[in-house]
């Protein structure tokens, strides 16, 4: 139950902050076709796109493992 609360309480960040946190070019997170092409986890909040840093970190790690295989 505690894990669920932690996930729900995690702050959503915009593309600029997310790109800075995971050291990716901003266009990969801000352009819909790029997000879809590389499979970035994101949330639509109204017309805005937001990200959870923990999910992006896990996604980046999974991408690294794919390229190592």
C-alpha positions in Angstrom: 0.0 0.0 0.0 2.9 2.4 0.8 4.3 1.9 -2.7 1.0 2.9 -4.3 0.9 6.1 -2.3 4.5 7.0 -3.2 3.7 6.5 -6.9 0.5 8.6 -6.7 2.3 11.4 -4.8 5.2 11.7 -7.1 5.4 15.1 -8.7 4.9 15.4 -12.5 7.4 17.6 -14.3 7.4 19.3 -17.7 9.5 18.3 -20.7 12.2 20.8 -20.0 12.7 19.7 -16.4 12.5 16.0 -17.4 15.0 16.4 -20.2 17.4 18.1 -17.8 17.0 15.4 -15.1 17.7 12.5 -17.5 20.1 14.4 -19.8 18.2 14.0 -23.0 17.6 16.6 -25.8 14.4 18.5 -25.1 13.0 17.7 -28.6 12.8 14.0 -27.8 10.3 14.7 -25.0 8.5 17.7 -26.5 7.7 16.4 -29.9 4.8 13.8 -30.0 6.3 11.7 -32.9 9.7 11.4 -31.1 8.0 10.4 -27.8 6.0 7.8 -29.6 9.0 6.6 -31.7 11.2 5.9 -28.7 8.3 5.0 -26.3 8.8 7.6 -23.5 6.4 7.1 -20.6 4.4 10.3 -20.2 1.0 11.7 -19.0 -1.4 14.1 -20.7 -2.8 16.6 -18.3 -5.3 18.6 -20.3 -3.2 19.9 -23.2 0.1 19.6 -21.3 2.5 16.6 -21.3 4.0 15.7 -18.0 6.6 13.1 -16.9 7.5 11.2 -13.7 11.3 11.3 -13.2 11.3 7.9 -11.6 9.6 6.3 -14.6 12.0 8.1 -17.0 15.0 6.8 -15.0 13.6 3.2 -15.2 12.9 3.7 -18.9 16.4 4.9 -19.6 17.8 1.9 -17.7 15.7 -0.4 -19.8 16.9 1.3 -23.0 20.5 0.7 -21.9 19.8 -2.9 -21.2 18.3 -3.4 -24.6 21.3 -1.9 -26.3 23.6 -4.2 -24.2 21.8 -7.3 -25.3 
